[in-house]
């Protein structure tokens, strides 16, 4: 890999981390959604750097297009609820917050140590790596049962959510 490729991946990674922090730290839900859009776009750019163009395009179409529109719809729908939640006083025990923060830091340290021992890949990628044909073969030939099981799980979740929503009315 050339120095330019490593530099661009580093810049995309920094943008990805900063925009992810924007999602978490933004006070207004609309600003968090816009940070989330930037996160999704940076992730798509990272996929392009990794020669997975199909996944990058699907990232933009499915997540940045469809899912983010649903997020914005929910934000607009529950705009008053957000203001009521902002007025409520948090009742979390400080000990649990410190415990969660310590667990988060320990997890970051552990993952950082694991990443330091990773060796870079030295083998060349297959000619059709990241193409639609390769992904289709992986989904419908190599991993057919897990793919269908996940689809069935999503279907069950949607039916369950509809049942619970109807039961509450």
C-alpha positions in Angstrom: 0.0 0.0 0.0 1.2 3.5 -0.7 1.6 6.3 1.8 -1.3 8.1 0.2 -3.7 5.2 0.8 -2.7 5.0 4.4 -3.0 8.8 4.9 -6.5 8.8 3.3 -7.6 5.9 5.5 -6.3 7.7 8.5 -8.2 10.9 7.6 -11.4 8.9 6.9 -10.9 7.1 10.3 -10.5 10.5 12.1 -13.7 11.8 10.4 -15.4 8.6 11.3 -14.5 8.8 15.0 -15.3 12.5 15.3 -18.7 12.1 13.6 -19.5 9.1 15.8 -18.7 11.3 18.8 -21.0 13.9 17.3 -23.9 11.3 17.3 -23.3 10.6 21.0 -22.6 14.1 22.2 -25.1 16.2 20.2 -27.8 17.8 22.3 -30.4 18.0 19.6 -31.6 14.9 17.8 -31.5 16.5 14.4 -27.8 17.4 14.9 -27.2 13.8 16.0 -28.9 12.5 12.8 -26.7 14.7 10.7 -23.6 13.5 12.5 -24.9 10.0 11.9 -25.2 10.7 8.2 -21.6 11.9 8.1 -20.6 8.7 10.0 -22.3 6.6 7.4 -20.7 8.4 4.5 -17.3 8.1 6.1 -17.9 4.4 6.6 -18.8 4.1 2.9 -15.6 5.9 2.0 -13.7 3.4 4.1 -15.4 0.5 2.4 -14.3 2.0 -1.0 -10.7 2.2 0.3 -11.0 -1.5 1.2 -12.1 -2.4 -2.4 -15.7 -3.3 -1.3 -17.5 -1.0 -3.7 -20.8 -2.9 -3.6 -21.0 -2.7 0.2 -20.1 1.0 0.1 -23.0 1.7 -2.3 -25.4 -0.4 -0.3 -24.2 1.5 2.8 -25.2 4.8 1.2 -28.5 3.6 -0.3 -29.8 1.5 2.5 -28.5 3.2 5.7 -27.9 6.8 4.6 -30.9 6.8 2.4 -33.7 4.7 4.0 -32.8 4.2 7.6 -31.8 7.8 8.2 -35.1 9.0 6.7 -36.9 6.7 9.2 -34.8 8.2 12.0 -35.8 11.8 10.9 -39.4 10.8 10.7 -39.3 9.5 14.3 -37.5 12.6 15.5 -40.2 14.8 14.0 -43.0 12.6 15.3 -41.7 12.6 18.8 -40.4 16.1 19.0 -42.5 17.0 22.0 -41.4 13.9 23.9 -37.7 14.9 23.5 -38.5 18.3 25.2 -40.3 16.5 28.1 -37.3 14.1 28.5 -34.9 17.1 28.6 -36.9 18.6 31.5 -36.7 15.4 33.5 -33.9 15.0 36.1 -31.7 12.0 35.6 -31.9 9.5 38.5 -28.9 7.3 37.8 -26.7 6.3 40.7 -23.3 8.0 40.3 -21.6 4.7 41.3 -23.1 2.9 38.3 -22.1 5.7 36.0 -18.5 5.5 37.1 -18.6 1.7 36.9 -19.9 1.9 33.3 -17.2 4.5 32.4 -14.5 2.3 33.9 -15.8 -0.7 32.0 -15.8 1.3 28.8 -12.2 2.5 29.3 -11.0 -1.1 30.2 -12.7 -2.4 27.0 -10.9 0.3 24.9 -7.6 -0.6 26.5 -8.1 -4.3 25.9 -9.1 -3.8 22.3 -6.2 -1.4 21.7 -3.7 -4.0 23.0 -5.3 -6.6 20.7 -5.0 -4.3 17.7 -1.3 -3.6 18.4 -0.6 -7.3 17.9 -2.4 -7.5 14.6 -0.3 -8.2 11.5 -1.2 -6.6 8.2 -2.6 -8.8 5.5 0.1 -9.7 3.0 -1.9 -11.8 0.5 -3.6 -10.2 -2.5 -7.3 -10.1 -2.7 -9.3 -12.2 -5.2 -10.1 -10.6 -8.5 -13.9 -10.5 -7.7 -13.5 -9.4 -4.1 -16.4 -7.1 -3.0 -18.3 -7.6 -6.3 -22.0 -8.3 -6.5 -21.3 -11.8 -7.8 -19.0 -12.7 -4.9 -21.4 -11.3 -2.3 -24.3 -13.1 -3.9 -22.4 -16.4 -3.9 -21.4 -16.0 -0.3 -25.0 -15.2 0.8 -26.9 -17.7 -1.3 -24.4 -20.6 -1.6 -21.9 -20.5 1.2 -24.0 -19.0 4.0 -27.6 -19.7 2.8 -29.0 -21.1 6.1 -27.6 -18.3 8.4 -28.8 -15.7 5.9 -32.3 -17.1 5.8 -32.3 -17.6 9.6 -31.6 -13.9 10.0 -34.4 -13.0 7.6 -36.8 -15.2 9.6 -35.6 -13.6 12.8 -36.4 -10.1 11.4 -39.8 -11.3 10.3 -40.6 -12.6 13.7 -39.4 -9.3 15.3 -41.6 -7.3 13.0 -44.7 -9.5 13.7 -44.0 -9.3 17.4 -43.6 -5.5 17.3 -46.9 -5.2 15.4 -48.6 -7.5 18.0 -47.3 -5.5 20.9 -48.3 -2.2 19.3 -51.8 -3.4 18.6 -52.2 -4.9 22.1 -51.4 -1.5 23.7 -54.1 0.4 21.8 
